[in-house]
């Protein structure tokens, strides 16, 4: 049974940094693409970053140059390093696996405010 547990969210000041983690279990982690999504209040969920099996990476224009996605296949973990945070980055952040398109974890709240 797939399980994704996000952590690392919190309150950050504009210009600050946070690193999110996602612990994965229940599937062969290294064999699937992984993504980070976010959903701000009143807005639709959007993909912010994706990492492919070959470690290629894609980013939404809104986070390019500020966020870095990475994965540790030995530990079944996904990360999102967020720098130069902006108030518009405030959202609940979710990790997601191509193993199961319908599964979503609880997410982790990121709030950027002074």
N, CA and C atoms as a LAMMPS dump frame, in Angstrom:
ITEM: TIMESTEP
0
ITEM: NUMBER OF ATOMS
342
ITEM: BOX BOUNDS ff ff ff
-5.0000000000000000e+02 5.0000000000000000e+02
-5.0000000000000000e+02 5.0000000000000000e+02
-5.0000000000000000e+02 5.0000000000000000e+02
ITEM: ATOMS id mol type element x y z
1 1 1 N 0.851 -1.187 0
2 1 2 C 0 0 0
3 1 3 C 0.889 1.24 0
4 2 1 N 0.707 2.091 -1.001
5 2 2 C 1.544 3.272 -1.127
6 2 3 C 1.3 4.231 0.03
7 3 1 N 2.369 4.838 0.499
8 3 2 C 2.264 5.851 1.528
9 3 3 C 3.329 6.916 1.273
10 4 1 N 2.911 8.174 1.33
11 4 2 C 3.808 9.309 1.172
12 4 3 C 3.579 10.239 2.355
13 5 1 N 4.645 10.526 3.096
14 5 2 C 4.528 11.363 4.286
15 5 3 C 5.443 12.567 4.128
16 6 1 N 4.825 13.728 4
17 6 2 C 5.565 14.97 3.824
18 6 3 C 5.878 15.597 5.175
19 7 1 N 7.021 16.279 5.239
20 7 2 C 7.41 16.981 6.457
21 7 3 C 8.336 18.132 6.098
22 8 1 N 8.593 18.997 7.085
23 8 2 C 9.546 20.08 6.89
24 8 3 C 8.932 21.439 6.652
25 9 1 N 7.625 21.499 6.548
26 9 2 C 6.983 22.792 6.344
27 9 3 C 7.038 23.644 7.603
28 10 1 N 6.572 24.873 7.472
29 10 2 C 6.559 25.782 8.612
30 10 3 C 6.442 27.207 8.164
31 11 1 N 6.803 28.096 9.059
32 11 2 C 6.75 29.531 8.788
33 11 3 C 8.135 30.025 8.409
34 12 1 N 8.216 30.748 7.311
35 12 2 C 9.48 31.324 6.862
36 12 3 C 9.254 32.778 6.485
37 13 1 N 10.285 33.562 6.621
38 13 2 C 10.208 34.964 6.209
39 13 3 C 10.489 35.076 4.718
40 14 1 N 9.966 36.086 4.071
41 14 2 C 10.32 36.308 2.672
42 14 3 C 11.838 36.371 2.503
43 15 1 N 12.327 35.673 1.498
44 15 2 C 13.761 35.579 1.282
45 15 3 C 14.414 34.427 2.002
46 16 1 N 13.659 33.756 2.863
47 16 2 C 14.192 32.643 3.628
48 16 3 C 14.178 31.327 2.865
49 17 1 N 14.515 30.267 3.581
50 17 2 C 14.632 28.94 2.972
51 17 3 C 13.96 27.883 3.841
52 18 1 N 13.495 26.838 3.187
53 18 2 C 12.973 25.645 3.854
54 18 3 C 13.314 24.445 2.989
55 19 1 N 13.464 23.304 3.632
56 19 2 C 13.643 22.06 2.887
57 19 3 C 12.545 21.088 3.296
58 20 1 N 11.784 20.643 2.318
59 20 2 C 10.724 19.669 2.548
60 20 3 C 11.248 18.26 2.278
61 21 1 N 10.708 17.301 2.999
62 21 2 C 11.057 15.891 2.808
63 21 3 C 9.788 15.087 2.603
64 22 1 N 9.94 13.988 1.897
65 22 2 C 8.826 13.07 1.677
66 22 3 C 9.361 11.651 1.844
67 23 1 N 8.797 10.926 2.789
68 23 2 C 9.167 9.531 3
69 23 3 C 8.169 8.643 2.269
70 24 1 N 8.67 7.796 1.388
71 24 2 C 7.814 6.953 0.558
72 24 3 C 7.926 5.494 0.968
73 25 1 N 6.821 4.781 0.867
74 25 2 C 6.813 3.345 1.145
75 25 3 C 5.679 2.694 0.382
76 26 1 N 5.751 1.368 0.251
77 26 2 C 4.674 0.625 -0.379
78 26 3 C 4.81 0.439 -1.874
79 27 1 N 5.89 0.932 -2.453
80 27 2 C 6.13 0.728 -3.878
81 27 3 C 7.632 0.846 -4.119
82 28 1 N 8.053 0.485 -5.325
83 28 2 C 9.472 0.514 -5.672
84 28 3 C 9.846 1.94 -6.046
85 29 1 N 10.285 2.674 -5.052
86 29 2 C 10.472 4.121 -5.164
87 29 3 C 11.333 4.498 -6.366
88 30 1 N 12.454 3.804 -6.545
89 30 2 C 13.422 4.221 -7.557
90 30 3 C 12.877 4.065 -8.975
91 31 1 N 11.811 3.291 -9.138
92 31 2 C 11.29 2.977 -10.468
93 31 3 C 10.247 3.964 -10.975
94 32 1 N 9.963 4.994 -10.198
95 32 2 C 8.878 5.902 -10.577
96 32 3 C 9.317 7.36 -10.522
97 33 1 N 8.73 8.136 -11.43
98 33 2 C 8.924 9.581 -11.374
99 33 3 C 8.264 10.111 -10.112
100 34 1 N 8.842 11.186 -9.565
101 34 2 C 8.292 11.806 -8.369
102 34 3 C 8.123 13.305 -8.593
103 35 1 N 7.125 13.869 -7.948
104 35 2 C 6.815 15.283 -8.126
105 35 3 C 6.51 15.942 -6.78
106 36 1 N 6.655 17.243 -6.768
107 36 2 C 6.115 18.077 -5.7
108 36 3 C 5.02 18.949 -6.307
109 37 1 N 3.886 18.973 -5.628
110 37 2 C 2.777 19.843 -5.982
111 37 3 C 2.512 20.784 -4.811
112 38 1 N 1.752 21.834 -5.077
113 38 2 C 1.302 22.7 -4.001
114 38 3 C -0.108 23.199 -4.311
115 39 1 N -0.81 23.539 -3.235
116 39 2 C -2.156 24.088 -3.381
117 39 3 C -2.328 25.229 -2.395
118 40 1 N -2.523 26.412 -2.942
119 40 2 C -2.753 27.6 -2.125
120 40 3 C -4.256 27.758 -1.899
121 41 1 N -4.649 28.46 -0.847
122 41 2 C -6.074 28.655 -0.562
123 41 3 C -6.803 29.261 -1.756
124 42 1 N -7.899 28.63 -2.159
125 42 2 C -8.705 29.144 -3.251
126 42 3 C -8.154 28.904 -4.632
127 43 1 N -7.052 28.159 -4.714
128 43 2 C -6.428 27.896 -6.007
129 43 3 C -6.352 26.405 -6.27
130 44 1 N -6.178 26.055 -7.535
131 44 2 C -6.04 24.653 -7.892
132 44 3 C -4.629 24.156 -7.561
133 45 1 N -4.543 22.858 -7.371
134 45 2 C -3.242 22.25 -7.119
135 45 3 C -2.371 22.388 -8.359
136 46 1 N -1.108 22.752 -8.18
137 46 2 C -0.2 22.908 -9.3
138 46 3 C 1.093 22.147 -9.029
139 47 1 N 1.674 21.638 -10.119
140 47 2 C 2.955 20.946 -9.992
141 47 3 C 4.064 21.984 -9.98
142 48 1 N 4.973 21.868 -9.034
143 48 2 C 6.083 22.816 -8.966
144 48 3 C 7.399 22.204 -9.41
145 49 1 N 7.552 20.886 -9.259
146 49 2 C 8.82 20.274 -9.646
147 49 3 C 8.615 18.791 -9.891
148 50 1 N 9.41 18.249 -10.806
149 50 2 C 9.339 16.822 -11.119
150 50 3 C 10.752 16.299 -11.333
151 51 1 N 10.992 15.082 -10.864
152 51 2 C 12.289 14.433 -11.071
153 51 3 C 12.032 13.069 -11.686
154 52 1 N 12.714 12.802 -12.775
155 52 2 C 12.51 11.571 -13.52
156 52 3 C 13.482 10.497 -13.049
157 53 1 N 13.295 9.304 -13.592
158 53 2 C 14.124 8.171 -13.181
159 53 3 C 15.598 8.445 -13.429
160 54 1 N 15.898 9.122 -14.539
161 54 2 C 17.284 9.412 -14.876
162 54 3 C 17.807 10.661 -14.218
163 55 1 N 17.059 11.166 -13.239
164 55 2 C 17.428 12.354 -12.468
165 55 3 C 17.246 13.669 -13.238
166 56 1 N 16.628 13.617 -14.421
167 56 2 C 16.299 14.88 -15.071
168 56 3 C 15.246 15.602 -14.227
169 57 1 N 15.275 16.915 -14.283
170 57 2 C 14.388 17.694 -13.431
171 57 3 C 13.639 18.742 -14.24
172 58 1 N 12.412 18.99 -13.834
173 58 2 C 11.6 20.051 -14.435
174 58 3 C 11.015 20.907 -13.328
175 59 1 N 10.855 22.211 -13.623
176 59 2 C 10.323 23.135 -12.639
177 59 3 C 9.272 24.044 -13.269
178 60 1 N 8.307 24.432 -12.45
179 60 2 C 7.38 25.474 -12.876
180 60 3 C 8.146 26.783 -12.994
181 61 1 N 7.728 27.626 -13.914
182 61 2 C 8.409 28.901 -14.115
183 61 3 C 8.456 29.731 -12.832
184 62 1 N 7.426 29.607 -12.021
185 62 2 C 7.326 30.427 -10.811
186 62 3 C 8.384 30.078 -9.762
187 63 1 N 8.994 28.89 -9.863
188 63 2 C 9.977 28.477 -8.848
189 63 3 C 11.352 28.221 -9.445
190 64 1 N 11.468 28.295 -10.757
191 64 2 C 12.735 27.997 -11.415
192 64 3 C 13.839 28.913 -10.89
193 65 1 N 14.969 28.313 -10.548
194 65 2 C 16.086 29.082 -10.019
195 65 3 C 16.039 29.28 -8.518
196 66 1 N 14.906 28.934 -7.904
197 66 2 C 14.779 29.093 -6.448
198 66 3 C 14.599 27.757 -5.733
199 67 1 N 13.92 26.825 -6.359
200 67 2 C 13.638 25.515 -5.76
201 67 3 C 14.487 24.447 -6.435
202 68 1 N 14.872 23.432 -5.664
203 68 2 C 15.621 22.299 -6.198
204 68 3 C 15.01 21.002 -5.692
205 69 1 N 14.632 20.145 -6.617
206 69 2 C 14.105 18.831 -6.257
207 69 3 C 15.226 17.801 -6.315
208 70 1 N 15.183 16.859 -5.381
209 70 2 C 16.176 15.779 -5.385
210 70 3 C 15.556 14.539 -4.761
211 71 1 N 16.223 13.417 -4.957
212 71 2 C 15.721 12.167 -4.399
213 71 3 C 16.875 11.308 -3.921
214 72 1 N 16.599 10.509 -2.89
215 72 2 C 17.561 9.538 -2.376
216 72 3 C 16.916 8.169 -2.533
217 73 1 N 17.256 7.473 -3.601
218 73 2 C 16.624 6.186 -3.883
219 73 3 C 16.98 5.12 -2.85
220 74 1 N 18.132 5.245 -2.226
221 74 2 C 18.538 4.257 -1.218
222 74 3 C 17.662 4.364 0.031
223 75 1 N 17.148 5.559 0.299
224 75 2 C 16.351 5.785 1.503
225 75 3 C 14.878 6.044 1.197
226 76 1 N 14.5 5.926 -0.072
227 76 2 C 13.102 6.161 -0.472
228 76 3 C 12.601 7.534 -0.021
229 77 1 N 13.402 8.541 -0.288
230 77 2 C 13.031 9.886 0.129
231 77 3 C 13.12 10.872 -1.033
232 78 1 N 12.226 11.836 -0.991
233 78 2 C 12.176 12.929 -1.96
234 78 3 C 12.331 14.234 -1.185
235 79 1 N 13.016 15.194 -1.8
236 79 2 C 13.274 16.467 -1.126
237 79 3 C 12.918 17.636 -2.034
238 80 1 N 12.615 18.755 -1.402
239 80 2 C 12.441 20.009 -2.13
240 80 3 C 13.129 21.101 -1.315
241 81 1 N 14.237 21.591 -1.844
242 81 2 C 14.956 22.69 -1.208
243 81 3 C 14.42 23.994 -1.783
244 82 1 N 13.863 24.816 -0.917
245 82 2 C 13.224 26.063 -1.349
246 82 3 C 14.014 27.248 -0.801
247 83 1 N 14.459 28.102 -1.692
248 83 2 C 15.204 29.294 -1.292
249 83 3 C 14.509 30.541 -1.822
250 84 1 N 14.932 31.673 -1.336
251 84 2 C 14.365 32.978 -1.749
252 84 3 C 12.843 32.911 -1.755
253 85 1 N 12.296 32.449 -0.681
254 85 2 C 10.857 32.247 -0.591
255 85 3 C 10.103 33.563 -0.695
256 86 1 N 8.906 33.461 -1.296
257 86 2 C 8.031 34.614 -1.48
258 86 3 C 6.683 34.328 -0.822
259 87 1 N 5.926 35.357 -0.474
260 87 2 C 4.586 35.12 0.076
261 87 3 C 3.717 34.265 -0.849
262 88 1 N 3.91 34.384 -2.157
263 88 2 C 3.137 33.581 -3.108
264 88 3 C 3.468 32.097 -3.041
265 89 1 N 4.536 31.733 -2.342
266 89 2 C 4.869 30.319 -2.168
267 89 3 C 4.055 29.675 -1.05
268 90 1 N 3.282 30.466 -0.333
269 90 2 C 2.445 29.934 0.74
270 90 3 C 1.434 28.957 0.183
271 91 1 N 1.45 27.732 0.704
272 91 2 C 0.575 26.675 0.199
273 91 3 C 0.796 25.412 1.02
274 92 1 N -0.061 24.442 0.8
275 92 2 C 0.199 23.083 1.287
276 92 3 C 0.961 22.354 0.179
277 93 1 N 2.073 21.752 0.546
278 93 2 C 2.932 21.074 -0.422
279 93 3 C 2.762 19.558 -0.284
280 94 1 N 2.652 18.899 -1.437
281 94 2 C 2.442 17.46 -1.493
282 94 3 C 3.493 16.814 -2.376
283 95 1 N 3.963 15.649 -1.99
284 95 2 C 4.736 14.86 -2.936
285 95 3 C 3.79 13.864 -3.606
286 96 1 N 4.166 13.434 -4.775
287 96 2 C 3.285 12.577 -5.577
288 96 3 C 4.135 11.651 -6.424
289 97 1 N 3.652 10.414 -6.567
290 97 2 C 4.376 9.419 -7.346
291 97 3 C 3.578 9.011 -8.575
292 98 1 N 4.265 8.76 -9.663
293 98 2 C 3.591 8.253 -10.861
294 98 3 C 3.108 6.822 -10.662
295 99 1 N 3.478 6.189 -9.532
296 99 2 C 3.003 4.828 -9.23
297 99 3 C 1.484 4.807 -9.074
298 100 1 N 0.939 5.859 -8.435
299 100 2 C -0.499 5.892 -8.171
300 100 3 C -0.986 7.336 -8.301
301 101 1 N -1.617 7.618 -9.436
302 101 2 C -2.041 8.995 -9.685
303 101 3 C -3.113 9.47 -8.704
304 102 1 N -3.83 8.546 -8.105
305 102 2 C -4.954 8.932 -7.25
306 102 3 C -4.57 9.115 -5.791
307 103 1 N -3.354 8.747 -5.439
308 103 2 C -2.976 8.815 -4.037
309 103 3 C -2.321 10.161 -3.713
310 104 1 N -2.787 10.772 -2.628
311 104 2 C -2.197 12.005 -2.121
312 104 3 C -2.033 11.884 -0.613
313 105 1 N -0.876 12.299 -0.115
314 105 2 C -0.659 12.294 1.316
315 105 3 C -1.336 13.483 1.971
316 106 1 N -0.984 13.738 3.217
317 106 2 C -1.587 14.832 3.976
318 106 3 C -1.003 16.187 3.618
319 107 1 N 0.196 16.197 3.088
320 107 2 C 0.835 17.455 2.738
321 107 3 C 1.49 18.117 3.944
322 108 1 N 2.252 19.164 3.669
323 108 2 C 2.89 19.938 4.723
324 108 3 C 2.701 21.429 4.403
325 109 1 N 2.306 22.189 5.406
326 109 2 C 1.973 23.594 5.203
327 109 3 C 3.238 24.445 5.186
328 110 1 N 3.353 25.283 4.182
329 110 2 C 4.431 26.276 4.098
330 110 3 C 3.782 27.654 4.097
331 111 1 N 4.196 28.478 5.031
332 111 2 C 3.689 29.84 5.121
333 111 3 C 4.858 30.805 5.054
334 112 1 N 4.797 31.718 4.101
335 112 2 C 5.861 32.71 3.942
336 112 3 C 5.276 34.076 4.287
337 113 1 N 5.741 34.614 5.374
338 113 2 C 5.178 35.878 5.86
339 113 3 C 6.169 36.552 6.788
340 114 1 N 6.149 37.877 6.785
341 114 2 C 6.98 38.629 7.717
342 114 3 C 6.21 38.948 8.995
